[in-house]
Amino acid sequence: MPLCEKRGIGIITGGPYNSGILATGAKPGSFYNYEPAPQDIIDRVNAIEVVCSDHNVRMVDAAFQFPLLHPAHVSVVPGGQGVAEMAGNLQAAHADIPAELWADLKTAGLMREDAPT
């Protein structure tokens, strides 16, 4: 990422919801990286969801917007199967995410301290 930023190379993120788990939460049968989600990922997603809930932010909105916080990112391609998912993506793109959410995720160890926010 630093090399891309230094050389002016734009990054497009596909799949910001990581096989859906960051869109739906850690529900039974959740997938992560196209495989059944392991317990440590389920626990981490549950913790992220709690922090998001504390800020009245949908986790899916934070997942959509997070990659765009890095200056090298130019776009996010979330996909969408049907009108309802496309409308949800549009809502996620325009959601208000308070800076305190990112700070709390860092404090909880759920996000890298050096992540751009």
Steps between C-alpha positions, in 0.01 A plus 500: 500500500773753580668424166171551315446829679857613428473417129147630453352158433130476580356194670153362443367278778266220402304309759515741795251283689740203495268231368206666676599471866556876530161566343288254696701449816627169632187299443491119491650388171693826446783496251838675514735492201253267326535237774293434812603766753734369771418576863767769541350693206147454637617641835675793331198584284274486807733743679504736199123487488477602867721805441296594192177462697639723777531774235166424331684401182417196295806278467433468128533879466834502680623206290407682180668826597810372679714430191429849368670653804839410352618760248603233247145364476297643217196273500315219673312235304263329744300304247132454540245240410187687421347839557483470882873429535587781261283738702676379816839571341389851413383552858835370629689739273316800642479399867645735760785326682629691805878517546449362851393165351840453336678614817304251711576217256870585532480518880330160509776351284252431219677728255864579442620806690663636185192459281401831339186641653 
